[in-house]
Amino acid sequence: MIAALAFYIFAAILIASAVMVVTSRNPVHSVLFLILAFFNAAALFLMAGAEFLAMILVIVYVGAVAVLFLFIVMMLDIDFVQLRQGFQRYAPVGAVIGAILFLELLFVFGAWQFAPDAAALRVNAIPADPSLTNTEALGLLVYTEYVYLFQVAGLILLVAMIGAIVLTLRDKPANSKRQDIATQVARGEAVVLTQVPSRAGLSTLGITRRKLPEQPKPRQVAHHGGHGHEHENGGHH
């Protein structure tokens, strides 16, 4: 009873936070709701017996990915008013695509049904070797039977990362300073080291301090009162 109640509570919070991620106007609030969704999904994985996936959600997604999103959103100066200017122009195209996706979901859920042996399956599957933990069994399965698919997924993520870097890379202006490593390494002039006597100062090398300009003297300001003139240097009324 307690497990079922906890499942419904975590699932409800997960769905609500996922909806708030999409509907929030402030992007910072969207990232914070995303972190809340990750925590609730980790709790559901933990209840299902997949403690490895739960820890991955907390450590990798919450501790790295979501925090990175939060820093990027807070550091970038994005003009959201300008981004929303073309919303009405592309609204019909977005509505058509949304309708197509909704129809596809209807077809999927309409043809979906439980497998005959689904009721007999346990949520927390026991590995073939009782001495192995759930994490060890998952590692053996991923890196033996599905090792090629795992490598293909890594290559796809690598291509996506390189594509994002290429799309966001902008040419720097001509007057920007760039580092020339070849010029720095191959120096044309030799550096001459001069031994300066102790407590001799920089004057022995011909380095003198520039004299500061003299400060202008303050002027006397006369204040006009109701009955006379008041001077700053002890004048009379």
Secondary structure, 3 states (H helix, E strand, C coil): CHHHHHHHHHHHHHHHHHHHHHHCCCHHHHHHHHHHHHHHHHHHHHHCCCHHHHHHHHHHHHHHHHHHHHHHHHHCCCCHHHHHHHHHHHHHHHHHHHHHHHHHHHHHHHHCCCCCCCCCCCCCCCCCCCCCCHHHHHHHHHHHHCHHHHHHHHHHHHHHHHHHHHHHCCCCCCCCCCCCHHHHHCCCCCCCCCCCCCCCCHHHHCCCCCCCCCCCCCCCCEEECCCCEEECCCCCC
